[in-house]
Structures are given as C-alpha cells and as structure tokens.
Amino acid sequence: MRWKKYILPAVFLILLCIFVVYPSVSVLQESFKVDGQLSFGNYIDVFTKPYLYSTIWSSVLVACGAAALSTALGLIIALVVFKTTLPFRRLFAVSAVLPIIIPGFVTTIAYIFLFGRNGIISYQLLGIEWDVYSWKSVLILQTIDLTTTAFLLISATMVTLDSRLEDAARSLGASEWNILRTVTLPLLRPGLIAAALLTFMRSIADFGTPLIVGGDFDTLASASYTQLIGTYSMEMAATLNMVLLLISVVAFWLYSRGQAGSMDVRQQTEGVQRKELELSRPVKGFLWTVACFFSVIVLMMLVSVFLAAFTRHIGGDFGLTLQHFQILPQRGWNSTINTLVFAVATMAIVSFVGIVIAYLVTRLEFRGRSLLDWLTTLPFAIPGTFMGVGFAIAFSKSPLLLAGTWAIVVACTVIRELPLGLRAGVSVLSQQDYAIEDASASLGASKITTFFNIILPMSRPALLVTAAWAFIATVQTLGAIIFIITPGTKLLSVDVFEAVIRNDWGDAAAFSVVMLLLAAVGVLTIYLISRRQATQSWFRKLITSRIQG
C-alpha cells in the first residue's frame, strides 16, 4: 500500500509537466523553426541583425540600471525607516510599499499625465516640452516600480541585524558613518544582492512600460509582442523569449544563492534588538531628502490617476466629470467581472494547492520530492511574456485545445503565482512542531484528516497572505495573458493597455481607478493579517486548544 503516497504527488507532477514543461518545450521547438522547417536561422538573426542584437543589450543595460537605482533607493528608504528617528519615516515606508497596488502601466499613465508633452508639471508649471518617449522614461518608471521590491527585501534583512556588532565598533571609537560603511552595509550584503537580482529579473521581463513610453526603444519582452502582433512571426517571438528566459534563469540562480545567504544572516541574528545610527546632519539630510522626494513622486502619481479619471481633460480642462466611467457598462463591465472571477479563482487555487504541495515536500518522503519542489518554483524564473507565448503555442492545438477559454487564463495566472503559495506554505510548515500531527496520528486520524483539521488551521496566516497576493497579482497581470485572451476573457488590465494604445487617457485612468480599488482590497487584507501580535496570539491559542483537546 506504500504506492498510495505517490498518487497525489504524481497528479501534481503531471499537471506541472502539462502547464510548465509543455509550454516551455513548445516555445523552444518554435524558436528552431523557419517557415515550418527546423533551423538555427532565428538565433543567427538575433545575434547578427543589428536591431535584434541591440535589443538584447538595451534590455540588459536598462535592467542593470533599474536594478542599481531601485536597490539604492530601497536601501536609502530602509535606512531612514529602520535606522533613524527622522520625521515622516512611517509615511516613507507606506509610500515605498504603495506601488504594490499600482500596476506598472498605471504608473506609466500617471507619468505621462505629469511629465508628458502636455504634462501638469513639465508643461503646465515649468513650460518644458519634454519628449517622454525614450529609454530614459523606461528606466525612471522601472526604478520607481521596483523600489518597492528592493525596499521589502532589504528591510527583511535590516530588521534582523545584530546591533551588538555596531556597538562593538562604537566601543572601538568608530564614527557612525564608518559603522554604516564597514559594519551595517556589509551585513546587508545578502539582502542587497538579492534585491538587485530580483529587480533585474522583473525589469528585463517588463512588458508594458517599454511599449507605452519606450518610443523607438525596445526590450526583449516588448519586441516579442511586436514580432507576434505586428509581423505575425511566432517563430521570432519564441526565439526572443528563449533568450529572455536564459537571462532570467541565470539571474534566478544567482538570486537563489543570495537568498540562502540572507537566510543565514536572519538565523544568526534572530531576536536581537535594533538600534538607530546617529549619523551626521548632512548624511541624515541627504537620506531624508531622497526618501521624501520618492514619496512625493509616488503620491503625485497616485493622485494624478484619480485626477485624470474624474476630470474632462487633465492638463486642459479640469472640470469634474464622470464621463470616463460611462465606458464601463459598454466596454469595461465584462472585463471587471472577468477580473473578479479570475482573481478569486486564482487566489483560491493558489493558496490551497500551494499549502498542499508544501505539505507534500516538507512532511512526506517520496522519490521525486525535489523535482516537485523545483517544478513548482520554476515559474518564478519564467518571464510573463514567455509564459504567455508558451501557452498560446501549446494550447492552440491538439491534444489540449484550450485557446479562447477561461481555463487557459486561469491556468496561466495560477501557474504564475503558485511559487508564492509553495514558498509561503513551506515557510510556515517548517516552523511548526510535528508533535501536534503525531498526536493526531496516535489517536487514529488519517493524514487527510490531520491535514484538514490541523495543518490548514495552523497555516491560516500563510493561506491568507498567499490569497491576497495572488488576487492583487491577477488583477494587475498583463504580459502573461496578453497573448491568450479573447474578447470574452478580457481583463481590466488589457482594457487599460488598449485604451493607452488608443490615446484614450481618460478612459485608461477610469479603468485604472477600478483596478486600484480592487487591488486595495487585497492590500487591506494583507495589512489586517500582518498585525504580528494578533496573529501570534491567535496562533498560540490555536496550538493550546489543539493540545488540550
């Protein structure tokens, strides 16, 4: 009867092979086709034609720039929030996290409202006619969007630093600046490296920003869309995505090593109190100014989206109106319903399946456990456009014809967010005591009964965080689904993108406001469950009641 423990892992392995391996292999096969024949011609073109070759370098260079700038900004804001007593630091922390609910292309819309040819700040206030459509705008916007990621990763490392090491440096006569330079920053190195690599991965996979404000500038992600939609070359789109995947996988491998180093730091310094650095006024002034400037920009962008949605013509006629929302019943109502349905379905599946797979890889011994863990985590390293092209190729023909159905959209969004569900589940289960599960088994309960009565209730915080994040990510998703949606399965994010392409800025802003409100629901949920003391109190009561019961 030992074979029964392989049933559930085998089911998940088969599903992952279908929705991860099969699309990836389909893209690989398509990239080696030229006019239907096997050939290396596409790869030769990519590395010999100036336009395509320069696209690779421009993607890498802008991604490196965005990673460096966002990591520096994230570090500065984290220092202000956690290592100083400067005023407004809580506001800076909120501003740094706020872009979570603001999709990248919504930020792009706000950027054009503020700094475009007829922008409120660039033209209306300063009288500057600045052409925003260039690689510089792509770099600026990606830096703003990715600073949130860098801030969260660096903060996770910073709050666990051992302040006794800084005290030791003080006792030896080191100045606060030298302590920051020679003690604090070296201790933060794992978090800084992880932040830089993850922001690099997200930047190079960015799809909407280069298309909207890049002008003649192209990246691998945007060029693949242009090849598929503009020239109908699925083969070249697949080739560009293979190059993009290779770069992303290398970055992901390096990121995984950086995360391992970060975990070592956290384990060594757990429970140690934090102390602020008494930096000089010029240093504090510089840090505070940068953090304040970033916060003002983020808040201005958020306000400008709402302003554009409720005014006749931002920059021209600021009369209040609801006319932009009148398009919702005609064009956006179906997309709103689809977004809600797909987001709810995704968060339910991801949170539950994630904890189930986490239970399998942490509690059961079976052959293929590492493979199951690896395949579930792999989509984290796969760019959204690659996944979208893979689904478009793989599921538009037999034996799995899913093109045009809701199932292909949900499958794509679930696979994209499943790594988060797994990692959150593994994190919670690895910290739980096996004694309660052993007690349940000694009383005759089956593994299924133990899972539903013990594991699921104890994993409630991870389930809720995963569900909320999956909901937000599905509301905002674009690059992964742009290749597989149909008029009947369109989401709000696609409506925003199409409105921007048509230069219907008011309509795009109205759609964006609806998206922001939906995403805000998810963020509010995260905030409520992230109240650490309440969560820990509930967790202790649950364990006590289980033991006593």
Secondary structure, DSSP 4 states (H G I P E B T S, - for coil): -GGGGGHHHHHHHHHHIIIIIHHHHHHHHHHTEETTEE-SHHHHHHHHSHHHHHHHHHHHHHHHHHHHHHHHHHHHHHHHHHH---TTHHHHHHHHHGGGGS-HHHHHHHHHHHHSTT-IIIIIIT-------SHHHHHHHHHHHHHHHHHHHHHHHHTT--HHHHHHHHHTT--HHHHIIIIIHHHTHHHHHHHHHHHHHHHHT--HHHHHH-TT---HHHHHHIIIIIS--HHHHHHHHHHHHHHHHHHHHHHHHHHHHHHHHHHHSTTPPP------HHHHHHHHHHHHHHHHHHHHHHHHHHHHHHEEETTTEEEE--GGGGHIIIIIHHHHHHHHHHHHHHHHHHHHHHHHHHHHHHH---TTHHHHHHHHHGGGGS-HHHHHHHHHHHTEETTEE-TTSHHHHHHHHHHHHHHHHHHHHHHHHTTS-THHHHHHHHTT--HHHHIIIIIHHHTHHHHHHHHHHHHHHHHH--TTTTTT--GGG--HHHHHHHHHHTT-HHHHHHHHHHHHHHHHHHHHHHHHHT-HHHHHHHHHHHHHHHHH-
